[in-house]
């Protein structure tokens, strides 16, 4: 019974993180594209798509927080679902996200020598790519 509960929670956590990643990609990606496009109809469509991504992200973030609360309440579940491998994979994912931040910043520094870039756009793209790479790496390392 305990093993099936652990497997069930682990699978639920993975699925929530998968939908959290998709929600982030759609929400923030459409938010960035919205500022680059001039056509009002396309902007309206992007806002609607971004709203769907935000709803998806928010719902699964709340579900993930509730699941984490249930896991932390049970000592055996907490031990089984936050073992060394999960922590190690989280650290590796963080490193990938961090290096993505640094590489993106360096790329923008090189491009800024030739073109004028909006600081706000550079910050949004850097944040988007760093967070998305962290989420994606976590999904790859903790594949089920």
Backbone as numpy.savetxt, mean C-alpha at the origin, in Angstrom:
# Nx Ny Nz CAx CAy CAz Cx Cy Cz
-8.24 -27.36 15.61 -9.06 -26.17 15.61 -8.20 -24.91 15.61
-7.13 -24.93 16.46 -6.26 -23.76 16.54 -5.56 -23.49 15.21
-5.06 -24.57 14.57 -4.35 -24.38 13.30 -5.27 -23.83 12.23
-6.49 -24.30 12.18 -7.40 -23.80 11.15 -7.75 -22.33 11.41
-7.85 -21.95 12.67 -8.12 -20.56 13.01 -6.93 -19.67 12.63
-5.73 -20.17 12.89 -4.52 -19.43 12.52 -4.43 -19.29 11.02
-4.68 -20.38 10.29 -4.64 -20.31 8.82 -5.72 -19.39 8.29
-6.88 -19.43 8.90 -7.99 -18.57 8.46 -7.65 -17.10 8.67
-7.09 -16.75 9.82 -6.72 -15.37 10.09 -5.57 -14.91 9.19
-4.62 -15.81 8.95 -3.49 -15.48 8.09 -3.95 -15.22 6.66
-4.85 -16.04 6.18 -5.39 -15.85 4.82 -6.22 -14.57 4.76
-7.00 -14.29 5.80 -7.81 -13.07 5.83 -6.90 -11.83 5.83
-5.82 -11.89 6.60 -4.88 -10.76 6.64 -4.24 -10.53 5.27
-3.85 -11.61 4.61 -3.25 -11.49 3.28 -4.25 -10.89 2.29
-5.50 -11.39 2.30 -6.51 -10.88 1.38 -6.83 -9.41 1.65
-6.90 -9.02 2.91 -7.16 -7.62 3.23 -6.02 -6.73 2.75
-4.78 -7.19 2.94 -3.64 -6.41 2.46 -3.61 -6.33 0.94
-4.06 -7.38 0.28 -4.13 -7.35 -1.19 -5.11 -6.27 -1.65
-6.29 -6.24 -1.05 -7.28 -5.23 -1.42 -6.89 -3.84 -0.95
-6.15 -3.77 0.14 -5.62 -2.49 0.61 -4.63 -1.93 -0.42
-3.80 -2.80 -0.97 -2.84 -2.39 -2.00 -3.54 -1.92 -3.27
-4.54 -2.66 -3.69 -5.29 -2.27 -4.88 -6.00 -0.94 -4.65
-6.62 -0.79 -3.49 -7.29 0.46 -3.16 -6.34 1.63 -3.16
-5.15 1.47 -2.58 -4.15 2.54 -2.56 -3.72 2.90 -3.97
-3.44 1.87 -4.78 -2.97 2.12 -6.15 -4.01 2.90 -6.95
-5.26 2.51 -6.84 -6.33 3.18 -7.61 -6.58 4.58 -7.05
-6.70 4.69 -5.75 -7.03 5.97 -5.12 -5.95 7.01 -5.38
-4.73 6.72 -4.96 -3.68 7.72 -5.06 -3.21 7.88 -6.50
-3.24 6.81 -7.28 -2.86 6.91 -8.69 -3.79 7.83 -9.46
-5.08 7.71 -9.24 -6.02 8.59 -9.92 -5.92 10.02 -9.39
-5.56 10.17 -8.12 -5.36 11.50 -7.54 -4.19 12.22 -8.20
-3.12 11.48 -8.49 -1.96 12.07 -9.16 -2.29 12.39 -10.62
-2.95 11.47 -11.31 -3.30 11.69 -12.72 -4.25 12.86 -12.89
-5.12 13.06 -11.92 -6.11 14.14 -11.99 -5.44 15.49 -12.16
-4.30 15.69 -11.54 -3.60 16.97 -11.64 -2.84 17.14 -12.95
-2.64 16.07 -13.68 -1.87 16.14 -14.92 -2.75 16.33 -16.16
-4.04 16.13 -16.01 -4.95 16.14 -17.16 -5.78 17.42 -17.15
-6.05 17.93 -18.35 -6.79 19.19 -18.48 -8.28 18.95 -18.78
-8.62 17.89 -19.48 -9.99 17.62 -19.88 -10.87 17.37 -18.65
-11.96 18.13 -18.52 -12.82 18.05 -17.34 -13.56 16.72 -17.24
-13.94 16.14 -18.36 -14.65 14.86 -18.34 -13.74 13.75 -17.81
-12.51 13.75 -18.26 -11.55 12.73 -17.79 -11.25 12.95 -16.30
-11.17 14.20 -15.88 -10.94 14.49 -14.46 -12.11 13.97 -13.62
-13.33 14.16 -14.10 -14.50 13.67 -13.39 -14.47 12.14 -13.27
-14.10 11.47 -14.34 -13.99 10.00 -14.31 -12.89 9.58 -13.32
-11.76 10.28 -13.34 -10.67 9.95 -12.42 -11.06 10.17 -10.96
-11.83 11.23 -10.71 -12.31 11.48 -9.34 -13.23 10.35 -8.89
-14.11 9.89 -9.79 -15.01 8.78 -9.46 -14.21 7.50 -9.21
-13.23 7.22 -10.06 -12.39 6.02 -9.88 -11.60 6.14 -8.57
-11.08 7.33 -8.28 -10.36 7.55 -7.03 -11.24 7.36 -5.81
-12.50 7.78 -5.92 -13.44 7.59 -4.82 -13.68 6.10 -4.56
-13.80 5.33 -5.62 -13.95 3.87 -5.47 -12.71 3.29 -4.80
-11.52 3.72 -5.23 -10.28 3.25 -4.61 -10.18 3.63 -3.15
-10.62 4.86 -2.82 -10.58 5.31 -1.43 -11.53 4.48 -0.57
-12.72 4.19 -1.08 -13.68 3.37 -0.34 -13.10 1.98 -0.11
-12.52 1.40 -1.15 -11.91 0.07 -1.06 -10.79 0.08 -0.02
-9.93 1.08 -0.09 -8.82 1.22 0.84 -9.32 1.37 2.28
-10.30 2.24 2.48 -10.81 2.51 3.82 -11.48 1.29 4.44
-12.31 0.61 3.67 -13.01 -0.58 4.18 -12.01 -1.64 4.62
-11.02 -1.91 3.78 -10.09 -2.98 4.12 -9.10 -2.55 5.20
-8.83 -1.27 5.31 -7.99 -0.81 6.41 -8.72 -1.01 7.74
-9.99 -0.68 7.79 -10.78 -0.88 9.01 -10.87 -2.37 9.34
-11.11 -3.20 8.33 -11.16 -4.65 8.56 -9.82 -5.17 9.08
-8.74 -4.67 8.51 -7.41 -5.11 8.94 -7.12 -4.68 10.38
-7.54 -3.49 10.75 -7.35 -3.03 12.13 -8.18 -3.86 13.11
-9.38 -4.21 12.72 -10.21 -5.07 13.58 -9.60 -6.46 13.72
-9.10 -7.01 12.60 -8.46 -8.31 12.66 -7.21 -8.27 13.54
-6.45 -7.20 13.43 -5.25 -7.06 14.28 -5.62 -7.00 15.75
-6.72 -6.36 16.05 -7.19 -6.28 17.44 -7.56 -7.68 17.95
-8.23 -8.47 17.10 -8.59 -9.85 17.49 -7.34 -10.70 17.67
-6.36 -10.52 16.78 -5.12 -11.30 16.88 -4.36 -10.94 18.15
-4.27 -9.65 18.46 -3.53 -9.22 19.65 -4.22 -9.62 20.95
-5.52 -9.87 20.90 -6.25 -10.27 22.10 -5.95 -11.72 22.49
-5.62 -12.55 21.53 -5.34 -13.97 21.77 -3.83 -14.18 21.68
-3.22 -14.61 22.78 -1.77 -14.75 22.84 -1.24 -15.79 21.85
-1.93 -16.92 21.71 -1.47 -17.97 20.78 -1.55 -17.50 19.33
-2.62 -16.79 19.01 -2.74 -16.24 17.65 -1.66 -15.20 17.38
-1.40 -14.39 18.38 -0.38 -13.35 18.21 0.99 -13.96 17.99
1.31 -15.00 18.74 2.59 -15.68 18.57 2.70 -16.33 17.19
1.63 -16.97 16.76 1.67 -17.69 15.50 1.67 -16.74 14.28
0.99 -15.62 14.40 0.83 -14.73 13.24 1.82 -13.57 13.21
2.63 -13.43 14.22 3.68 -12.41 14.20 5.02 -13.05 14.51
5.32 -14.14 13.83 6.56 -14.84 14.07 7.74 -14.13 13.40
8.92 -14.72 13.50 10.12 -14.09 12.98 10.07 -13.91 11.47
9.47 -14.87 10.77 9.42 -14.78 9.31 8.54 -13.60 8.86
7.41 -13.41 9.52 6.53 -12.28 9.18 7.25 -10.96 9.46
7.92 -10.88 10.59 8.66 -9.65 10.91 9.79 -9.41 9.92
10.52 -10.47 9.57 11.61 -10.35 8.62 11.09 -9.89 7.26
9.97 -10.48 6.83 9.38 -10.06 5.55 8.90 -8.62 5.60
8.40 -8.18 6.74 7.98 -6.78 6.88 9.19 -5.85 6.81
10.29 -6.24 7.42 11.50 -5.41 7.35 12.04 -5.35 5.92
12.02 -6.50 5.23 12.47 -6.50 3.83 11.57 -5.62 2.98
10.27 -5.68 3.21 9.33 -4.85 2.46 9.58 -3.37 2.75
9.84 -3.06 4.02 10.15 -1.67 4.37 11.41 -1.21 3.65
12.42 -2.06 3.59 13.67 -1.69 2.90 13.41 -1.42 1.42
12.59 -2.24 0.81 12.26 -2.02 -0.61 11.52 -0.69 -0.78
10.58 -0.41 0.09 9.87 0.86 0.04 10.81 2.04 0.25
11.73 1.91 1.20 12.69 2.98 1.48 13.60 3.23 0.30
14.11 2.15 -0.30 14.99 2.31 -1.46 14.23 2.85 -2.67
12.97 2.52 -2.77 12.15 3.10 -3.84 12.03 4.60 -3.65
11.81 5.04 -2.40 11.79 6.47 -2.11 13.09 7.13 -2.58
14.23 6.55 -2.18 15.52 7.15 -2.50 15.78 7.18 -4.00
15.50 6.09 -4.69 15.73 6.03 -6.14 14.82 7.01 -6.86
13.58 7.11 -6.42 12.64 8.06 -7.04 13.12 9.49 -6.85
13.59 9.80 -5.67 14.09 11.15 -5.40 15.31 11.46 -6.26
16.22 10.50 -6.38 17.40 10.70 -7.22 17.00 10.90 -8.68
16.05 10.10 -9.15 15.57 10.25 -10.53 14.97 11.65 -10.76
14.19 12.12 -9.80 13.61 13.46 -9.93 14.68 14.54 -9.86
15.72 14.33 -9.05 16.81 15.30 -9.00 17.52 15.39 -10.35
17.73 14.26 -10.99 18.37 14.25 -12.31 17.47 14.92 -13.34
16.20 14.59 -13.34 15.26 15.19 -14.30 15.11 16.69 -14.06
15.21 17.12 -12.81 15.03 18.54 -12.49 16.16 19.41 -13.05
17.28 18.80 -13.42 18.36 19.56 -14.06 17.90 20.05 -15.43
17.08 19.26 -16.11 16.65 19.59 -17.47 15.27 20.23 -17.54
14.38 19.92 -16.58 13.00 20.42 -16.61 12.62 20.99 -15.25
11.71 21.96 -15.28 11.13 22.46 -14.04 10.02 21.51 -13.61
10.09 21.06 -12.37 9.09 20.12 -11.86 8.35 20.74 -10.68
7.09 20.43 -10.57 6.29 20.87 -9.43 6.70 20.06 -8.20
7.00 20.76 -7.13 7.42 20.08 -5.89 6.31 19.20 -5.35
5.07 19.67 -5.46 3.94 18.89 -4.97 3.78 17.59 -5.76
3.93 17.67 -7.07 3.82 16.47 -7.91 4.94 15.48 -7.59
6.14 15.99 -7.41 7.28 15.12 -7.07 7.03 14.43 -5.74
6.53 15.16 -4.75 6.24 14.55 -3.44 5.15 13.49 -3.55
4.08 13.80 -4.30 2.99 12.83 -4.45 3.45 11.56 -5.14
4.23 11.70 -6.21 4.70 10.52 -6.95 5.67 9.71 -6.09
6.54 10.39 -5.37 7.49 9.69 -4.51 6.77 8.91 -3.41
5.81 9.54 -2.77 5.03 8.87 -1.74 4.25 7.69 -2.33
3.64 7.91 -3.48 2.85 6.86 -4.13 3.72 5.64 -4.43
4.85 5.86 -5.07 5.70 4.73 -5.44 6.31 4.03 -4.23
6.69 4.79 -3.21 7.27 4.18 -2.01 6.28 3.31 -1.26
5.07 3.83 -1.05 4.05 3.07 -0.33 3.59 1.87 -1.15
3.40 2.08 -2.45 2.96 0.98 -3.30 4.02 -0.12 -3.37
5.28 0.25 -3.41 6.33 -0.78 -3.44 6.39 -1.54 -2.12
6.16 -0.86 -1.00 6.11 -1.55 0.30 4.97 -2.56 0.31
3.76 -2.11 -0.07 2.60 -3.01 -0.07 2.83 -4.20 -1.00
3.34 -3.93 -2.19 3.55 -5.00 -3.17 4.61 -5.99 -2.69
5.71 -5.47 -2.13 6.75 -6.37 -1.61 6.20 -7.22 -0.47
5.38 -6.63 0.40 4.81 -7.42 1.49 3.95 -8.54 0.94
3.17 -8.24 -0.09 2.33 -9.28 -0.69 3.17 -10.38 -1.33
4.26 -10.01 -1.97 5.12 -11.01 -2.61 5.82 -11.87 -1.57
6.36 -11.26 -0.54 7.09 -12.02 0.47 6.17 -12.91 1.31
4.94 -12.51 1.53 4.01 -13.28 2.35 2.98 -14.00 1.51
3.35 -14.38 0.31 2.45 -15.05 -0.63 1.88 -16.33 -0.02
0.61 -16.56 -0.33 -0.06 -17.78 0.16 -0.35 -18.70 -0.97
